[in-house]
Amino acid sequence: MPPGWWTRGVVEYADGRLGWSRFETLVAATVVEADPQAAAAAERAAAEEEFAKVGRCNEHGQKTLYVRSTAAAVIRMDATLAYLADALAALGSTDTLDRRRALAMLILPNPVQALQLLQTYATLRAENASAKPSHDATVATADPPTDAPGFGAEPETF
C-alpha cells in the first residue's frame, strides 16, 4: 500500500462535516483497517489493564484514588461501599452519603474496624427484625450505639 493511503478516506471529513466524536471513530476504524493484528493486540491489552493509582494532591490536601478493574469487581466494591455507608447511617452517622462512602473506604483497610462495624450493624438489624410490631403496625427501632468503637469519629490510622 502506498504511504498515506489511509488518509484518503479520512481527509475528506476533516473539514468539520462530522462531529468530533464521529471523526475520531472514523480515524480509529481506519487505523484498525490498516493493521488489524496490531489493533486486536492493543484492544486485548486495554481490556486486561487493571490498576489502582493515587492522583495528585489538590489545594485542599485531598487526593483521588483511581481504580480500573473488571465491571464485576467495581460493582462489587460499589455495593460494599453502599452497604457500609448504610451501616454507618443506621448506627447514627449524620454525614452525607458521599462522606459515609468515603469513610467506608477508610474503614475497609482496617479489618478489625470493618469487622466491628459489620458485627454492630448485624446486631442492630437482628434486634430490629425480632422487635414486635406495636399496635400501629410499625416496627420499633433500636437506638444507635453511641459508644461503639470507631463510629462517629474518624477511622483509626496506622
Buried (B, 14 or more C-beta within 10 A) or exposed (E): EEEEEBEEEBEEEEEEEBEEEEBEEBBEEBBBEEEEEEBEEEEEEEEEEEEEEEEEEEEEEEEEEEEEBEEEEEEEBEEBBBEBBBBBBBBEBEBEBEEBBBBBBBBBEBEEBBEBBBEBBEEBEEEEEEEEEEEEEEEEEEEBBEEBEBBBEEBEEE
